[in-house]
Amino acid sequence: MLIVLSDLEMKVATYIGKQRNANDIEAGLVQNKRSSDTGDEINIQGFAAELAFCRHFNLFPDYAVEFHGQIEDCVLQDGRTVDVKQTKYESGRLIVPIEKEQKKCDIYYLVTGTMPNFWLRGYATKEEVFRDESIDDLGYGPSYMIEQKNLHQLEVSPCNTNCSNTTPSPELKIW
């Protein structure tokens, strides 16, 4: 599924991504990059992918720019936590750093592309991701990796007039 961000969404993603990177640096957080891209570029494209995912699934993205200990990017209507992973490579794999094993989300969702065009590729559960046979290294340290052909499609019922959450909730970050 192709999601094309609007000019406004790209401006928001650029602002949020740059602020997150600057705040991470200021706070002295270690950036466990899995590519040669700059921290700004990784955070900008990463948030843009989160925004595309959330827009498609009618979820409220986390607009926070300061690290607050939260591990998920959003929460589905059924309560499952989601960590959206982005790569610029069309055939790229779902890559989850080893460090994430200590704080797991329920599902890890792969989005490929760069602004404005993002493709929603699919997800793997935490049980599928965090297995020894999934570990590989692309030259930036070991990570858990899942090929696109092994990802599942996410089936989520769209929110309707009977949804209990019709406004953004700071606790759940859903509509």
C-alpha positions as CSV (number, residue, x, y, z in Angstrom):
1,M,0.0,0.0,0.0
2,L,1.5,3.3,-1.1
3,I,1.0,6.3,1.2
4,V,2.0,9.7,-0.2
5,L,2.5,12.4,2.5
6,S,1.3,16.0,1.9
7,D,3.6,19.0,1.9
8,L,2.3,19.8,5.4
9,E,3.0,16.3,6.7
10,M,6.5,16.5,5.3
11,K,7.1,19.8,7.0
12,V,5.8,18.3,10.3
13,A,8.0,15.2,9.9
14,T,11.1,17.4,9.1
15,Y,10.5,19.5,12.2
16,I,9.8,16.6,14.5
17,G,12.7,14.5,13.2
18,K,15.2,17.4,13.5
19,Q,14.0,18.2,17.1
20,R,14.2,14.6,18.1
21,N,17.7,14.3,16.8
22,A,18.9,17.5,18.5
23,N,17.3,16.5,21.8
24,D,18.9,13.1,21.6
25,I,22.3,14.6,21.1
26,E,21.7,17.2,23.9
27,A,20.7,14.4,26.3
28,G,23.7,12.4,25.4
29,L,21.7,9.4,24.1
30,V,23.6,6.9,22.1
31,Q,22.4,6.7,18.5
32,N,22.5,3.1,17.5
33,K,22.3,3.8,13.7
34,R,22.0,0.9,11.3
35,S,23.0,3.0,8.2
36,S,25.4,5.7,7.1
37,D,22.6,8.3,7.0
38,T,22.8,11.3,9.3
39,G,20.9,11.3,12.6
40,D,18.7,14.1,11.3
41,E,17.8,12.1,8.1
42,I,17.1,8.9,10.1
43,N,14.8,10.8,12.5
44,I,13.1,12.7,9.8
45,Q,12.4,9.7,7.5
46,G,11.6,7.6,10.6
47,F,8.9,9.9,11.8
48,A,7.6,10.4,8.3
49,A,7.1,6.6,8.1
50,E,5.4,6.6,11.5
51,L,3.1,9.4,10.2
52,A,2.3,7.4,7.0
53,F,1.5,4.3,9.1
54,C,-0.7,6.1,11.6
55,R,-2.6,8.0,8.8
56,H,-3.4,4.7,7.0
57,F,-4.5,2.9,10.2
58,N,-6.4,6.0,11.6
59,L,-4.0,6.2,14.6
60,F,-2.6,9.2,16.5
61,P,1.2,9.5,16.1
62,D,3.5,10.4,19.0
63,Y,4.5,14.0,18.3
64,A,6.8,14.1,21.3
65,V,10.3,15.5,20.5
66,E,11.9,14.6,23.8
67,F,12.8,11.1,24.8
68,H,10.3,10.0,27.5
69,G,11.1,6.3,27.9
70,Q,8.3,5.2,25.6
71,I,9.1,2.3,23.4
72,E,6.2,2.2,21.0
73,D,5.4,4.6,18.2
74,C,1.7,4.0,18.5
75,V,-0.9,1.7,19.9
76,L,-3.5,-0.1,17.8
77,Q,-7.2,0.1,18.6
78,D,-7.0,-3.4,20.1
79,G,-4.2,-2.3,22.5
80,R,-1.2,-3.9,20.7
81,T,2.0,-1.7,20.7
82,V,3.7,-0.9,17.4
83,D,7.3,0.0,16.6
84,V,7.4,1.3,13.0
85,K,10.7,0.6,11.2
86,Q,11.7,2.5,8.0
87,T,14.2,1.8,5.3
88,K,14.8,3.7,2.1
89,Y,15.4,0.4,0.3
90,E,12.3,-1.0,-1.6
91,S,13.3,-4.6,-0.9
92,G,14.7,-3.8,2.5
93,R,14.3,-6.0,5.5
94,L,12.6,-5.3,8.8
95,I,15.6,-4.5,11.0
96,V,15.3,-4.3,14.8
97,P,18.4,-3.5,16.8
98,I,19.5,-6.0,19.4
99,E,19.1,-3.3,22.1
100,K,15.3,-3.4,21.5
101,E,15.1,-6.9,23.0
102,Q,15.1,-5.4,26.5
103,K,12.0,-3.3,25.8
104,K,9.7,-5.1,23.3
105,C,6.7,-3.9,21.4
106,D,3.9,-6.3,20.4
107,I,4.6,-5.9,16.7
108,Y,7.3,-4.4,14.4
109,Y,6.0,-2.9,11.2
110,L,8.2,-2.3,8.1
111,V,7.7,0.8,6.0
112,T,9.9,1.4,2.9
113,G,10.6,4.5,1.0
114,T,11.4,8.2,1.7
115,M,9.4,11.3,1.8
116,P,6.8,11.7,0.3
117,N,6.3,8.1,-0.8
118,F,6.1,5.3,1.7
119,W,5.0,1.7,1.2
120,L,3.4,-0.3,4.0
121,R,5.1,-3.7,3.8
122,G,3.9,-5.7,6.8
123,Y,4.8,-6.7,10.3
124,A,6.3,-9.4,12.5
125,T,5.4,-10.2,16.1
126,K,7.9,-9.8,18.9
127,E,8.0,-13.6,19.1
128,E,9.0,-13.8,15.4
129,V,11.6,-11.0,15.6
130,F,13.5,-11.9,18.8
131,R,14.8,-15.3,17.7
132,D,18.5,-16.2,17.4
133,E,18.1,-17.3,13.8
134,S,16.9,-13.8,12.9
135,I,20.2,-12.2,13.9
136,D,22.4,-10.8,11.1
137,D,24.9,-7.9,10.7
138,L,24.9,-5.5,7.8
139,G,28.1,-3.8,9.1
140,Y,26.6,-1.6,11.8
141,G,26.3,-4.2,14.5
142,P,24.0,-7.2,15.0
143,S,20.3,-6.8,14.5
144,Y,17.2,-8.9,14.2
145,M,16.2,-9.1,10.6
146,I,13.1,-10.4,8.8
147,E,12.7,-10.6,5.0
148,Q,9.6,-8.9,3.6
149,K,8.2,-12.2,2.3
150,N,7.9,-13.3,5.9
151,L,5.9,-10.3,7.1
152,H,2.1,-10.4,7.8
153,Q,-0.5,-7.9,6.6
154,L,-2.1,-6.0,9.4
155,E,-5.9,-6.3,9.5
156,V,-7.3,-3.5,11.7
157,S,-10.9,-2.5,11.8
158,P,-11.3,1.2,11.1
159,C,-12.6,3.3,13.9
160,N,-16.3,4.1,13.6
161,T,-18.9,6.0,15.6
162,N,-18.9,3.3,18.3
163,C,-15.2,3.7,19.1
164,S,-14.5,4.6,22.7
165,N,-11.5,6.7,21.7
166,T,-12.5,9.5,19.3
167,T,-9.9,12.0,20.5
168,P,-6.2,11.6,21.0
169,S,-5.3,10.0,24.3
170,P,-1.9,10.7,25.8
171,E,-1.9,7.3,27.4
172,L,-2.8,5.3,24.3
173,K,-2.0,7.7,21.4
174,I,-4.9,6.4,19.3
175,W,-8.0,8.0,17.9
